[in-house]
Amino acid sequence: MTTYADRTFTPPERIRNFCVIAHIDHGKSTLADRMLQATGVVEGRNMRAQYLDRMDIERERGITIKAQNVRLPWKVGDTEHVLHLIDTPGHVDFTSEVSRALEACEGAILLVDAAQGIEAQTLANLYLALEKDLTIIPVLNKIDLPAADPERYAAELAHVIGGDPADVLRVSAKTGAGVRELLDEVVRQVPPPVGDPDAPLRAMIFDSVYDSYRGVITYIRVVDGRITPRERIRMMSTGTTHELLEVGIVSPEPKPSDGLGVGEVGYLITGVKDVRQSKVGDTVTAQRRGAEAPLTGYREPRPMVYSGLYPVDGSQYPELREALDKLQLNDAALHYEPETSTALGFGFRCGFLGLLHLEITRDRLEREAGLELISTAPNVVYRVVRDDGAELTVTNPADWPTGRVAEIYEPVVTVTILAPAEFIGTIMELCQSRRGRLGGMDYLSETRVELRYTMPLGEIIFDFFDALKSRTRGYASLDYEEAGEQAADLVKVDILLQGEPVDAFSAIRHRDAAYAYGTAMAGKLRELIPRQQFEVPIQAAIGARVIARENIRAIRKDVLAKCYGGDITRKRKLLEKQKEGKKRMKTIGRVEVPQEAFVAALSTDPGTDKPKK
């Protein structure tokens, strides 16, 4: 069945480009499902929940990781329109995906859960959309819930955006109530795209994915001119040229078309095998009679958190490299380079956008490549200035310089926390214990408060989110963005086994927290490392100064078992002999740390706020 939206080169005044932005779990993907059904592009029998979320891991966790786009037909009165909907992720780690999606839109639906109200990520995405001058349509979702309080949250939304609570639309993405009216509003409020159809082609790349059969599929939004299959195109940032094999639209399955005109969103396939050749934010133009000036691009996402990934079985190193290569085709924000560890063997140092990104990458590697992996404790990027003025960037505790350093800088972030007002005290206490500085506080309503802190990124990447949730009974929400760097008194804590440092357990900590880390790690390893024939000391040290110590007692054979009575000198001789043996063993013996001990010690960070079991 063909619809008005299946034909391309639609007049720009009949096109509306919009996206859905919201906090995690406020119902973006469910609303997108209802829109697919309301516009009739997906038949009822083919419908499934989270239709646009293609990855298994997205459907399993119920989160969106990759932004998806779809072209929908919609009729208001007698006029046919084409709507381009872009479904975006809600998690703070994937903010770069959201900012790319916003580049392709003129309007945004700001979706808020009618039972939970505005959350930190809602505000972060709203500010992103306002920066890009998008038209905002405020919508309350989940009005069918018994706990929904639309009046209260409509007032809250109107207070934040500026406007009348009566203008806030109310929908239920689950039952479909209000979705048709919302689509009418999109046509009414979102401005049509503006562009010159006769100018040289300029199209903005807002996403690219790798398909194992067709190579790289690049998603674009045409700004000026037109694009047709079989012409040669040029990427303006890299200068590479390609022949277009196919141009098409996503509705919601890919459909080849005759080309794309001004304001239209679609995909193009050039047969290129490397995603890095079609950079997100780049401008596509024609090779002949091309455009002079590119469109304004967007910032490359920079890794915020680094962690080492090692295969449990050392022989799987080549498979891990292959799996990371494949994964990077789809995930431009993933950075990695080979590294070796005396304790864990060969592996890779990987850079991630945040902890969820790390967890999902690890999950995908284990699932898609069938690998068993150990990840080392995550850490951030430090800038170290030596006494002689030389600068060093440290992403791995093993690279920490020995000797004197003049200054150490660590990344800081601006943290926004939204929570019910009764939890202000516990949140402030938690933030101050993590070296946070209060930047400001605002009441969104009499019961909800927004706190702004400046904190070191290293303090929040471990378990800050867990501690915040447990102290606020799950009601607080968190968002952060980078805010430069600051000088700090940081030290490297080494863990020594029998005087030998084990690089996998080394960590960079603030001097005040180093003792707690050292004692917790030593205590943990004492439980995890099996007893040997000789005594093994576990020490935590800063440079040459030992700050904590635990001993693993030796296993002793009962050498007196065969003595029945007899003289004490006989027993003493046997004990002395045993003592000599243990002493000799201690000088030449080596302690093998079992893999299970590494996994257990690195899986959860010591020194957390969680109660001891």
Order of alpha helices (4+ residues) and beta strands (2+ residues): beta-alpha-alpha-beta-beta-alpha-beta-alpha-beta-alpha-beta-alpha-beta-beta-beta-beta-beta-beta-beta-beta-beta-alpha-beta-beta-alpha-beta-beta-beta-beta-alpha-beta-beta-alpha-alpha-beta-beta-beta-beta-alpha-beta-beta-alpha-alpha
